[in-house]
Amino acid sequence: MSTANAPEPYGDFEGTVIGGRARPGSSDQEHRNVNPYDDTPLTRMRLADTEDVDRAHRAAAEAQPEWAATPAAERSALFLRALDVMDRRRDEIVQWLVQEVGAIRQRAEFEWSLVRSGMVEVINHPTRVSGRILPGITPGKENRVYREPVGVVTVITPWNFPLQLSHRSLAPAIALGNSVVLKPAEDSPVTGGLLLSKIYEEAGLPPGVLNVVIGKGSRIGDALVGHKVPTTVSFTGSTSVGSHIAAQSPLKNHSLELGGNGPLVILDDADLDRAADAAVFGSFYHQGQICMATNRIVAQNGVFDEIVDRVRQRAQQLRTGDPSAADTQIGPIINDKQLEGIRDKITRSVTDGAELLVSGEPEGPAGRVLPPHVLVGDNHVASADEEVFGPVATVIRAEDEEDALRIANSTDYGLSSAVFTGDLERGVRFARRVHAGMTHVDDTTVNDEPNTAFGGEKDSGLDRFGGQWAIDAFTTDHWVSVQHTRRDLPFGVGT
């Protein structure tokens, strides 16, 4: 895109967007949004309070009926216009992802493409909703089951893939006739929420259909999920917070994508170069700050030493630095608290007997660029037992295929996983025995496509995101019966 043809960049990110109006939040807390690589100031905003949460939900409830009544073709057309906005503002959106979440440029471009693909996917959602006519047991009765919007949806999302993780819930929800109250993470208020609000406003979304509140979860989280207006809560984040949300709103519908501890299993007949490439990508892409990341590399005994050597060599060659530089492969951790937690897991793993093969001290102007770390240990060291969410890979030895399966399944999580083998049907047989929502044969654990079933088992969540599963999540059945003939009732007149 040429600079001359680029639209005027978005600005005035106030802190909330409620009923189509942008304004500062009502709390006494000011948020300073900075670039995690060098602490360059990006925005300042007043954070939301519970009053804003209530206003946002009331605005959503007021706007939703008229939006649901909007013809399906018009709702579809909204996303065609949004695609045009995405294309015209591609460079601006990518730059925001680089500077706000420390994404390397290729990663930022990938996230832009995921969001664009999500827009394409939901264009036909309004016309894919279908009901049924069922026979009745009562003479003269016709049973119709209409598929209706659920109403108001509360969406709460994290900072690591903010544009995508917010959009994958709000886009299908809106396409299906719902309204949304969105709370992105404080570390990504623009890319996780306010930028999406601008994009859809420019595309012509009516005021109140998408509302955004920026605030601390500790201050407004319970008000969001406990509010009486929304029927559905869509949350992506930690298992502990997801469990709290489910407990706080037990009678609401929940779509929860929680933590992960992804195993990538390498069997003894695998292509080792392909497997090592996938393992290193899965472990270190976006500094390992991905729920689907390869947390554990489980290699069968016969190929273990070769895999360790290949992973070590590849990790040592990764280039760290400024995420805006074209050749950077590892950028900054999002904040100091996250960095401290990652380093603590590495230290505890070594204390418990893991061997540290690749390491390094934090770098960069703000000291948050952590070089890749590779450890060799068992399934019980901290870097294997816990979700690291950082540039850390732990390689684990398995005696045979059954032992590899046991190790892969020995976790409370069950989000993404992978297996490498020279026999694809062997891989499929293995994959179907993995206790996870997603298993990829001869590919990395990091996969996301908008039309399929994205989600986890066990402590990794409830429900699925994407495609028909999103349609099911954001609509509900309404039984409407029609009595075509007079029905004789036991308490009717004249009985």
Secondary structure, DSSP 8 states (H G I E B T S, - for coil): --GGG---------SEEETTEEE--SSS-EEEEE-TTT--EEEEEE---HHHHHHHHHHHHHHHHHHHTS-HHHHHHHHHHHHHHHHHTHHHHHHHHHHHH---HHHHHHHHHHHHHHHHHHTTHHHH---EEEE-SSTTEEEEEEEEE-SEEEEE--SSSHHHHHHHHHHHHHHTT-EEEEE--TTSHIIIIIHHHHHHHHHT--TTSEEEE---HHHHHHHHHH-SS-SEEEEES-HHHHHHHHHH-TTSEEEEE----EEEEE-TTS-HHHHHHHHHHHHHGGGG-STT-EEEEEEEHHHHHHHHHHHHHHHHH--BS-TTSTT--B---S-HHHHHHHHHHHHHHHHTT-EEEE----BSTTS-B---EEEE--TTSHHHHS---SSEEEEEEESSHHHHHHHHH-SS--SEEEEE-S-HHHHHHHHTTS-SSEEEETS-S----TTS-B--SGGGEES-BSHHHHHHHTEEEEEEEEE-S----TTSTT-
